[in-house]
Amino acid sequence: MLQDQASLLLPRAGVESQAKYEARTVVLGAGPAGISAAIAIGSEAIVLEAAKRIGGLSGTVELDGAVFDVGGHSFHTPHPKVRELIFDSLDMYEQTRQAYCYSYRSTIPYPFQKHFHELPDKGVVAECEEGRLAADGGAAAANFQEYLSRRFGPGICRHFLFPYNRKLWGPDLRRLSADWVAERIAGPADSTEKFESNGGQRKPLQDGTVVAYPARGGFGEIVQALARKVERIRLDTRVVRIDPDRKELTTQHGETYRWQQLISTIPLNELMVMLEGVPASLREDARCLEYLSLQLVFAVIDHPVDTEIQRMYSGEPHIPAHKIAINHASSPYLRSLPRSGISGEISCHPDKSLPRQDIERWFVESLLEMRLIREPGEVVRTATMFVKYGYPVPTHDRKVKVQALKRWLGERDIFSIGRFGEWSYMNSDEAIQTGLSLGSVLAARS
């Protein structure tokens, strides 16, 4: 894949320590936000990417004939212009999302709060229903835990929502605000919400939501296709120092780039360390921004995918992953491959401890229990991948801190966007929308 980007790379100077470049706009990061910002700005933008591949959290990994995304991905958006850009850039395949929850050793459709009545344990069903009827909607909840309790009732929380979210976010759900739930947490059985695709605020995914995926390859093909619209991209170019007064940055190769405006998609906490002249209070605010790392587990299956299931969610403590992605169910192309892949996402939190350390073997055992494989011999290889920045944690003070940081940056013509650039739990389509919007504004300045 990296060879496809060869024509986009700027030539390196013969002596890198003396190489100097100028660009009206420098973009840090070749993920969805950075690439889309560069598209909107046009030829005056140059993208610098620290890694040797583009894509960021929307990248794809190939392992022994199986295709894995960095976390489970599918394309769905409320932004018509983003959809138009993607569908014009590459062939996409659409299908109804097939997602399930694994609870009490039973598989039921996602989301749990709408389908708990399909559990075989009638006592659990009765408790969930009783709590749901007494729930008050969760308006003005003081924190995430209170929101879940008031929106869904104690039964649904005890039997799924609390264990699942503690598995993901860590044991203390009260440290999370509730200002993000309207876009992420599907309502109970009597709610009528649906995922909108014609504008407006994002709504949670539902059973029956139509999602898209590249017709060939993995999810990373989307960013690859968008990158072909960008004239100048440099890979393996990590920024180590930024002087906002001189409007210069320095890379690990000793190169210097002068810029008029800088767009950063790298994590805010790391950006503030690179910058000179940052007030100590802002450095501390950035340092305290909380995030979750991820341990991804990959299992290569020695036959084509044989299930319609695309996602499985579980709060069960004996299942290591909170989310399982059966990636090869995402398109006919992936279904046609002789080998398939299943991945698990395990969040890492300082207050969270795992009962076992043999993650790969434990993951295979869980696939057997969930009937996603029939016997251990189907798995011909396992591997793990550590992702330092997986989820920005929506703590109560995060918005105030991020606003202060972005205000200081904006006064110096530095604009921080993307999931960790804004410390916002956003999907790739939202990152693309943010990049396009900012890029259009900055392009209009010329």
VEXLO-971672 format. One line per 4 residues: number of its first residue (from 1); their letters; for each residue x, y, z of C-alpha. Coordinates in Angstrom, 1 decimal, always signed. Example, Ala and Ser with C-alpha at 12.3 -4.5 7.8 and 13.67 -1.06 7.14 Angstrom:
<bakes>
1	as	+12.3,-4.5,+7.8 | +13.7,-1.1,+7.1
</bakes>
This chain:
<bakes>
1	mlqd	+0.0,+0.0,+0.0 | +2.8,+2.4,+0.8 | +4.1,+2.1,-2.8 | +0.9,+3.7,-4.0
5	qasl	+1.9,+6.8,-2.2 | +5.4,+7.1,-3.8 | +4.4,+9.8,-6.3 | +3.0,+11.9,-3.5
9	llpr	+6.2,+12.1,-1.5 | +8.3,+15.3,-1.6 | +11.9,+14.7,-2.5 | +14.3,+14.7,+0.4
13	agve	+17.2,+17.1,+0.3 | +20.6,+15.6,-0.1 | +21.6,+16.7,+3.4 | +18.5,+16.3,+5.5
17	sqak	+19.8,+18.4,+8.4 | +19.9,+21.4,+6.1 | +16.6,+20.8,+4.3 | +14.1,+23.7,+4.5
21	year	+10.7,+23.9,+3.1 | +7.9,+26.4,+3.0 | +4.2,+25.8,+2.7 | +1.2,+28.0,+3.3
25	tvvl	-0.5,+25.2,+5.3 | +1.2,+22.2,+7.0 | -1.0,+19.4,+8.1 | +0.2,+17.0,+10.8
29	gagp	-1.2,+13.5,+10.4 | -2.5,+11.5,+7.4 | -5.6,+10.1,+9.0 | -9.2,+11.0,+7.9
33	agis	-9.2,+14.5,+9.4 | -5.8,+15.5,+8.1 | -6.2,+14.1,+4.6 | -9.7,+15.7,+4.2
37	aaia	-8.4,+19.1,+5.4 | -5.6,+18.9,+2.8 | -8.2,+18.0,+0.1 | -10.2,+21.1,+1.0
41	igse	-7.1,+23.4,+1.0 | -5.7,+22.1,-2.2 | -2.2,+22.4,-3.6 | -1.0,+24.8,-0.9
45	aivl	-1.1,+22.1,+1.7 | +1.5,+19.5,+2.6 | +0.8,+16.6,+4.9 | +3.4,+15.2,+7.3
49	eaak	+2.8,+11.8,+8.8 | +5.0,+10.3,+11.5 | +4.1,+6.6,+10.6 | +5.2,+4.8,+7.5
53	rigg	+1.6,+4.4,+6.3 | -1.4,+6.6,+6.1 | -4.8,+6.0,+7.8 | -4.2,+6.5,+11.5
57	lsgt	-7.0,+4.8,+13.5 | -8.7,+4.1,+10.1 | -5.9,+1.9,+8.8 | -5.9,-1.7,+7.8
61	veld	-3.6,-4.6,+8.7 | -3.2,-7.7,+6.5 | -2.0,-10.9,+8.2 | -1.5,-14.3,+6.5
65	gavf	-4.3,-13.6,+4.0 | -6.8,-12.1,+6.5 | -7.7,-8.4,+6.6 | -8.1,-6.6,+9.9
69	dvgg	-9.0,-3.0,+10.6 | -7.5,-1.1,+13.4 | -10.6,-1.5,+15.5 | -13.9,-2.5,+13.9
73	hsfh	-15.0,+0.0,+11.3 | -17.9,+0.6,+8.9 | -19.0,+3.7,+7.1 | -22.1,+5.5,+8.1
77	tphp	-22.6,+9.3,+8.2 | -25.3,+12.0,+8.7 | -23.2,+14.2,+6.4 | -24.3,+14.0,+2.8
81	kvre	-21.2,+15.8,+1.5 | -18.9,+13.3,+3.3 | -20.9,+10.4,+1.8 | -20.6,+11.9,-1.7
85	lifd	-16.8,+12.4,-1.3 | -16.3,+8.8,-0.2 | -18.6,+7.2,-2.8 | -17.0,+9.3,-5.6
89	sldm	-13.5,+8.3,-4.4 | -13.9,+4.5,-4.5 | -16.4,+1.7,-4.9 | -18.4,+1.0,-1.7
93	yeqt	-20.6,-1.9,-0.8 | -23.7,-1.3,+1.4 | -25.6,-3.8,+3.6 | -27.7,-3.9,+6.7
97	rqay	-25.6,-3.9,+9.8 | -25.6,-7.3,+11.6 | -24.6,-6.7,+15.2 | -25.3,-8.8,+18.4
101	cysy	-24.8,-8.8,+22.1 | -23.4,-11.8,+23.9 | -24.8,-12.0,+27.4 | -25.5,-14.9,+29.8
105	rsti	-24.0,-17.2,+27.2 | -26.7,-16.2,+24.8 | -26.6,-14.2,+21.6 | -29.3,-11.6,+21.0
109	pypf	-29.6,-8.7,+18.5 | -27.9,-5.3,+19.3 | -28.7,-3.1,+21.2 | -29.3,-5.1,+24.4
113	qkhf	-31.7,-2.5,+25.7 | -34.1,-3.1,+22.8 | -33.8,-6.9,+22.7 | -33.2,-8.2,+26.3
117	help	-36.6,-9.9,+26.1 | -34.9,-12.5,+23.8 | -32.7,-13.8,+26.6 | -33.7,-17.3,+27.8
121	dkgv	-33.6,-16.4,+31.5 | -37.1,-15.0,+32.2 | -36.0,-13.7,+35.6 | -33.4,-11.4,+33.9
125	vaec	-36.0,-10.4,+31.3 | -38.5,-9.5,+34.0 | -36.0,-7.5,+36.0 | -34.9,-5.5,+32.9
129	eegr	-38.5,-4.8,+31.9 | -39.5,-3.7,+35.4 | -36.6,-1.3,+35.5 | -37.3,+0.0,+32.0
133	laad	-40.9,+0.9,+32.9 | -39.7,+2.9,+36.0 | -36.9,+4.8,+34.1 | -37.3,+8.5,+33.8
137	ggaa	-35.3,+9.3,+30.6 | -32.1,+10.5,+32.2 | -32.5,+14.2,+31.5 | -29.9,+16.4,+33.3
141	aanf	-28.0,+13.4,+34.7 | -24.9,+14.5,+36.6 | -22.7,+11.8,+35.1 | -22.7,+8.8,+32.8
145	qeyl	-23.5,+6.2,+35.4 | -26.5,+8.3,+36.6 | -27.6,+8.7,+33.0 | -27.6,+5.0,+32.4
149	srrf	-29.5,+4.3,+35.6 | -32.2,+6.8,+34.9 | -32.5,+6.2,+31.2 | -32.7,+2.4,+31.3
153	gpgi	-33.5,+1.4,+34.8 | -31.5,-0.9,+37.2 | -32.2,-4.2,+35.5 | -30.8,-3.3,+32.0
157	crhf	-27.9,-1.6,+33.7 | -27.0,-4.4,+36.0 | -27.3,-7.1,+33.4 | -25.5,-5.4,+30.5
161	lfpy	-24.9,-1.6,+30.4 | -22.9,-1.3,+33.6 | -20.6,-4.4,+33.0 | -20.1,-3.5,+29.3
165	nrkl	-19.3,+0.1,+29.9 | -17.0,-0.7,+32.9 | -15.2,-3.2,+30.7 | -14.7,-0.4,+28.2
169	wgpd	-14.2,+2.8,+30.3 | -13.0,+1.4,+33.6 | -14.8,+0.8,+36.9 | -15.8,+4.3,+37.8
173	lrrl	-18.5,+5.5,+35.3 | -19.2,+8.6,+37.4 | -16.0,+10.2,+36.2 | -17.5,+10.4,+32.7
177	sadw	-19.9,+13.2,+31.7 | -23.2,+12.5,+29.9 | -22.8,+15.1,+27.2 | -22.0,+12.6,+24.5
181	vaer	-24.6,+9.9,+25.0 | -27.2,+11.2,+22.6 | -24.9,+10.3,+19.7 | -23.7,+6.9,+21.0
185	iagp	-26.2,+5.1,+23.3 | -29.3,+3.7,+21.6 | -32.6,+4.3,+23.4 | -34.7,+1.6,+25.1
189	adst	-37.3,-0.6,+23.4 | -40.0,+2.1,+23.3 | -37.8,+4.8,+21.6 | -38.3,+5.6,+18.0
193	ekfe	-34.9,+7.1,+17.1 | -33.2,+6.1,+13.9 | -29.8,+6.7,+12.4 | -30.1,+9.8,+10.1
197	sngg	-28.2,+10.0,+6.9 | -29.5,+13.3,+5.6 | -27.8,+15.8,+8.0 | -28.4,+16.9,+11.5
201	qrkp	-26.9,+15.5,+14.7 | -25.5,+12.0,+14.7 | -27.8,+9.3,+16.2 | -26.8,+6.0,+17.7
205	lqdg	-26.6,+3.0,+15.4 | -29.7,+0.8,+15.5 | -30.5,-2.7,+14.4 | -31.3,-2.4,+10.7
209	tvva	-29.0,+0.5,+10.1 | -27.4,+0.4,+6.6 | -23.6,+0.6,+6.6 | -21.0,+0.8,+3.9
213	ypar	-17.5,-0.7,+3.4 | -15.0,-0.6,+0.6 | -15.9,-3.0,-2.2 | -12.3,-4.3,-2.2
217	ggfg	-9.7,-4.4,+0.6 | -10.2,-3.1,+4.2 | -11.5,+0.1,+5.7 | -8.2,+1.7,+5.2
221	eivq	-8.9,+1.9,+1.5 | -11.1,+4.9,+2.2 | -8.2,+7.0,+3.4 | -5.9,+5.6,+0.7
225	alar	-8.4,+6.7,-2.0 | -8.8,+10.2,-0.4 | -5.0,+10.5,-0.2 | -4.8,+10.3,-4.0
229	kver	-6.4,+13.7,-4.1 | -3.6,+15.2,-2.1 | -0.6,+16.4,-4.0 | +2.0,+16.4,-1.2
233	irld	+2.3,+13.8,+1.5 | +5.4,+12.8,+3.4 | +5.5,+9.6,+5.4 | +7.9,+8.7,+8.2
237	trvv	+8.2,+12.4,+9.1 | +7.7,+13.0,+12.8 | +7.6,+16.5,+14.2 | +9.7,+17.0,+17.3
241	ridp	+9.6,+20.8,+17.8 | +7.2,+23.6,+16.9 | +8.1,+27.3,+17.3 | +4.7,+29.2,+17.0
245	drke	+6.4,+32.6,+17.0 | +8.6,+31.9,+14.1 | +6.0,+29.6,+12.6 | +8.5,+26.9,+12.1
249	lttq	+8.6,+23.2,+12.9 | +11.4,+20.7,+12.9 | +11.2,+16.9,+12.1 | +13.2,+14.0,+13.4
253	hget	+15.3,+14.2,+10.2 | +16.4,+17.7,+11.1 | +14.3,+19.3,+8.3 | +12.6,+22.6,+8.9
257	yrwq	+9.2,+23.6,+7.6 | +7.9,+27.2,+7.6 | +4.2,+27.6,+7.6 | +1.5,+30.3,+7.7
261	qlis	-1.1,+28.1,+9.3 | -0.7,+24.7,+10.9 | -3.4,+22.0,+11.2 | -2.7,+19.3,+13.7
265	tipl	-4.5,+16.0,+14.1 | -2.0,+14.5,+16.6 | -3.1,+14.1,+20.2 | -3.4,+17.4,+22.0
269	nelm	-1.3,+16.3,+24.9 | +1.6,+15.5,+22.6 | +1.1,+18.6,+20.5 | +1.5,+20.8,+23.6
273	vmle	+4.8,+19.1,+24.5 | +6.2,+19.9,+21.1 | +5.3,+23.6,+21.2 | +7.5,+26.3,+22.6
277	gvpa	+6.2,+29.0,+24.9 | +3.1,+27.1,+26.2 | +2.0,+28.4,+29.6 | +2.5,+25.9,+32.4
281	slre	-1.2,+25.7,+33.2 | -2.1,+24.8,+29.7 | +0.6,+22.1,+29.6 | -0.8,+20.6,+32.7
285	darc	-4.4,+20.7,+31.3 | -3.2,+18.9,+28.2 | -1.2,+16.3,+30.3 | -4.3,+15.5,+32.3
289	leyl	-6.5,+14.7,+29.4 | -7.5,+11.1,+29.8 | -7.5,+8.4,+27.1 | -7.8,+4.7,+26.8
293	slql	-5.3,+2.5,+25.0 | -6.3,-0.7,+23.2 | -5.0,-4.2,+22.9 | -6.2,-5.6,+19.6
297	vfav	-6.2,-9.3,+19.2 | -6.2,-10.8,+15.7 | -7.2,-14.4,+14.8 | -6.6,-15.7,+11.3
301	idhp	-9.3,-18.3,+10.4 | -8.3,-20.9,+7.8 | -11.5,-20.8,+5.8 | -13.8,-18.1,+4.3
305	vdte	-16.1,-16.3,+6.7 | -19.2,-18.4,+7.5 | -21.4,-16.0,+9.4 | -23.5,-12.9,+8.7
309	iqrm	-22.5,-11.4,+12.0 | -20.3,-8.3,+11.7 | -20.1,-7.2,+15.4 | -20.5,-8.8,+18.8
313	ysge	-20.6,-6.8,+22.0 | -20.1,-8.4,+25.4 | -19.9,-7.2,+29.0 | -19.2,-10.7,+30.3
317	phip	-16.1,-10.7,+32.5 | -14.9,-14.1,+31.2 | -14.9,-12.8,+27.6 | -11.7,-10.7,+27.1
321	ahki	-12.9,-8.3,+24.4 | -15.8,-5.8,+24.8 | -16.2,-5.7,+21.0 | -15.5,-8.4,+18.4
325	ainh	-15.3,-7.6,+14.7 | -15.9,-10.3,+12.1 | -14.3,-8.2,+9.4 | -14.8,-10.5,+6.4
329	assp	-18.5,-10.2,+6.7 | -18.2,-6.6,+5.6 | -18.1,-7.1,+1.8 | -18.5,-9.8,-0.9
333	ylrs	-14.8,-9.3,-1.7 | -13.7,-10.2,+1.8 | -16.2,-13.1,+1.9 | -14.5,-14.5,-1.2
337	lprs	-11.1,-14.8,+0.3 | -9.8,-18.2,+1.4 | -9.0,-17.0,+4.9 | -10.9,-14.7,+7.1
341	gisg	-10.2,-12.7,+10.3 | -11.8,-12.0,+13.6 | -10.5,-9.3,+15.9 | -11.2,-8.3,+19.5
345	eisc	-10.8,-4.9,+21.2 | -9.6,-4.9,+24.8 | -9.4,-1.5,+26.5 | -6.5,-0.7,+28.8
349	hpdk	-7.2,+1.4,+31.9 | -5.0,+1.9,+35.0 | -7.9,+0.8,+37.3 | -8.8,-2.2,+35.2
353	slpr	-7.0,-5.6,+35.6 | -7.4,-8.6,+33.5 | -7.8,-12.1,+35.2 | -5.6,-13.7,+32.5
357	qdie	-2.4,-12.7,+30.7 | -2.6,-15.3,+27.9 | -4.7,-12.9,+25.8 | -4.5,-14.7,+22.4
361	rwfv	-5.4,-18.1,+23.8 | -8.2,-16.6,+25.9 | -9.6,-14.8,+22.9 | -9.7,-18.0,+20.9
365	esll	-11.5,-19.8,+23.7 | -14.0,-17.0,+23.8 | -14.6,-17.3,+20.0 | -15.4,-21.0,+20.6
369	emrl	-17.9,-20.2,+23.4 | -19.6,-17.6,+21.2 | -19.8,-20.1,+18.4 | -17.9,-17.8,+16.0
373	irep	-15.6,-20.7,+15.3 | -16.3,-24.4,+15.7 | -12.9,-25.8,+16.8 | -9.5,-24.3,+17.8
377	gevv	-7.8,-25.8,+14.7 | -9.6,-23.2,+12.5 | -7.3,-20.6,+14.0 | -4.0,-20.8,+12.2
381	rtat	-2.4,-17.7,+13.7 | -3.0,-15.1,+16.4 | -1.3,-11.8,+17.0 | -1.8,-8.7,+19.1
385	mfvk	-1.4,-5.0,+18.4 | -1.1,-2.2,+20.9 | -2.8,+1.1,+20.1 | -1.7,+3.8,+22.5
389	ygyp	-4.6,+6.2,+21.6 | -7.9,+4.4,+21.2 | -10.6,+6.4,+22.9 | -10.6,+9.9,+24.4
393	vpth	-12.3,+9.7,+27.7 | -15.2,+12.2,+28.1 | -14.4,+13.4,+31.6 | -16.3,+16.3,+33.1
397	drkv	-13.5,+18.8,+32.7 | -12.4,+17.8,+29.2 | -14.5,+20.4,+27.2 | -13.3,+23.4,+29.3
401	kvqa	-9.7,+22.2,+29.0 | -9.9,+21.5,+25.3 | -11.5,+24.9,+24.6 | -8.7,+26.7,+26.4
405	lkrw	-6.1,+24.8,+24.6 | -7.7,+25.4,+21.2 | -8.2,+29.0,+21.9 | -4.4,+29.5,+22.7
409	lger	-3.5,+27.5,+19.6 | -5.9,+29.4,+17.3 | -4.4,+32.7,+18.3 | -1.2,+31.4,+16.8
413	difs	-2.8,+30.0,+13.6 | -2.6,+26.4,+14.8 | -5.8,+24.4,+14.5 | -6.3,+21.1,+16.3
417	igrf	-8.8,+18.7,+14.8 | -9.7,+15.0,+14.7 | -10.6,+12.4,+17.5 | -7.6,+13.2,+19.6
421	gews	-7.0,+16.7,+18.2 | -10.3,+17.7,+19.7 | -10.4,+15.0,+22.3 | -13.9,+14.0,+21.1
425	ymns	-15.3,+10.5,+20.6 | -15.9,+10.9,+16.9 | -16.0,+8.4,+14.0 | -13.9,+8.7,+10.8
429	deai	-16.8,+10.4,+8.9 | -17.0,+13.1,+11.6 | -13.3,+13.5,+11.4 | -13.6,+13.9,+7.6
433	qtgl	-16.4,+16.4,+8.0 | -14.3,+18.4,+10.5 | -11.3,+18.4,+8.1 | -13.3,+19.5,+5.1
437	slgs	-15.0,+22.3,+7.1 | -11.8,+23.7,+8.5 | -9.9,+23.3,+5.2 | -12.6,+25.2,+3.4
441	vlaa	-12.4,+28.1,+5.9 | -8.6,+28.3,+5.7 | -8.6,+28.0,+1.9 | -10.9,+31.0,+1.8
445	rs	-8.3,+33.1,+3.6 | -6.0,+33.2,+0.6
</bakes>
